[in-house]
Amino acid sequence: MTIAVSSPVFNEGDQIPRRFTGDGVDVSPPLNFTGLPEQTAELAVLVEDPDAPSGTFTHWVMWGIDPDLSGLGEGEAPAGAVQGKNGFGRRAYGGPSPPRGRSHRYVFEVLALSEPLRLAGGASAADLRRAAAGKVLASGHLTGRYKRG
């Protein structure tokens, strides 16, 4: 099953506005999601850059998101959500900041989970993926791009 993930500030494959990057205000962009299975216990969000020079770089890890939500507002970590550690070593969203001159892809992934994840705050994206194995009812993603001048 596929979750439809969208944003009012960029479309699939488009440039992510500077405001939502490390060169801007560095807040997470608003996201909308539809098509969640009825039996969803919680949602998780991952934002990753598969084009990073040293391999996939994690920009955001969050779980424990209420499945009754239809999206996340700009800069929002909703009540009850738990944030993991991103590649910058912070428990927060860290916006795109690729090396100059090359466009990178940023994948905003939403997972609908059949049961709550029992992870400690600060867990990594790999920890989340391991804990979610066999519990993903549906997923979806939105891919944006960012290139520094």
C-alpha positions in Angstrom: 0.0 0.0 0.0 1.3 3.5 -0.8 0.9 6.7 1.2 0.6 9.9 -0.9 3.2 12.3 0.5 3.2 15.9 -0.8 4.2 19.4 0.3 2.7 22.8 -0.4 6.2 24.3 -0.9 7.7 21.9 -3.5 6.5 19.2 -5.9 8.1 15.8 -6.6 11.5 16.3 -8.2 11.5 20.1 -7.7 14.0 22.3 -5.9 13.4 22.5 -2.1 13.1 26.2 -1.2 16.2 27.7 0.5 14.2 28.4 3.6 14.1 24.7 4.4 17.9 24.1 4.0 21.0 24.6 5.9 21.5 27.8 3.9 18.2 29.2 5.0 16.2 29.1 8.3 16.8 25.3 8.4 13.2 24.3 9.4 11.4 21.3 8.1 9.1 21.9 5.2 5.3 21.2 5.7 4.3 17.8 4.6 0.9 16.3 3.9 0.1 12.6 3.8 -3.0 10.6 2.7 -3.9 7.0 2.2 -2.9 5.7 5.6 -4.3 2.2 6.5 -7.0 2.2 9.1 -5.0 0.0 11.4 -2.0 2.4 11.6 -0.7 2.6 15.2 1.9 5.3 14.5 3.8 7.1 11.8 7.5 7.5 11.3 9.3 10.0 9.0 12.8 9.7 7.6 14.6 12.3 5.4 17.7 11.1 3.7 20.2 12.2 1.0 21.2 9.2 -1.1 23.7 11.4 -3.1 26.0 12.3 -0.2 29.7 11.7 -1.0 30.1 9.2 1.9 26.9 7.3 1.4 23.3 8.0 2.4 23.1 10.9 4.9 20.3 11.2 7.4 18.6 14.6 7.8 15.7 13.6 10.1 14.5 10.6 12.0 11.1 10.8 13.8 8.6 8.3 15.1 5.6 8.1 17.4 3.6 10.4 15.2 -0.2 10.3 15.7 -1.8 8.5 12.7 -4.8 10.8 13.0 -2.6 13.7 11.7 -2.9 14.4 7.9 0.5 16.1 7.8 3.2 18.1 9.6 3.4 21.9 9.7 6.5 23.8 8.9 9.1 23.1 11.6 6.7 20.8 13.4 7.6 17.9 15.6 4.1 17.0 16.9 3.3 16.3 20.6 4.2 12.7 21.4 6.7 12.3 18.6 10.3 11.2 19.3 13.2 12.4 17.3 16.3 10.3 16.5 19.8 11.5 15.8 20.5 12.8 12.3 23.8 12.8 10.5 24.7 16.2 12.1 24.5 14.5 15.5 21.3 16.4 16.5 17.9 15.2 17.5 16.2 17.5 15.1 15.6 18.2 11.4 18.8 19.2 9.6 18.2 20.7 6.2 20.0 20.1 3.0 23.6 21.4 2.8 25.3 19.5 0.0 28.7 20.3 -1.4 28.6 23.3 -3.8 27.9 22.7 -7.4 26.0 19.4 -7.4 22.3 18.8 -7.0 21.4 16.2 -4.4 18.1 14.4 -3.9 16.3 14.5 -0.5 13.8 11.7 0.1 11.0 12.5 2.6 9.7 9.1 3.6 6.6 8.4 5.7 6.0 4.9 7.2 2.6 3.7 8.6 3.4 1.2 11.3 1.2 -1.6 12.7 2.5 -1.1 16.2 4.4 1.6 18.1 8.2 1.5 17.9 9.9 1.0 21.2 13.0 3.1 20.5 15.0 5.4 22.8 15.2 9.0 21.7 18.3 9.6 19.7 18.0 6.3 17.7 19.5 6.3 14.2 17.7 5.8 10.9 19.2 2.3 10.8 17.8 1.6 14.3 14.4 2.8 13.1 14.5 0.6 10.0 15.4 -2.4 12.1 12.6 -1.8 14.6 10.1 -1.2 11.8 10.9 -4.4 10.0 7.7 -6.4 9.6 5.6 -3.6 11.0 5.3 -1.4 7.9 1.7 -1.4 6.6 2.3 1.3 4.0 4.9 3.8 2.9 5.3 6.8 0.6 7.9 9.4 -0.2 8.4 12.8 -1.7 11.7 13.6 -3.3 13.0 17.1 -3.6 16.3 18.5 -4.9 18.7 21.1 -3.6 21.9 22.6 -5.2 24.0 25.3 -3.6 25.1 28.1 -5.8 
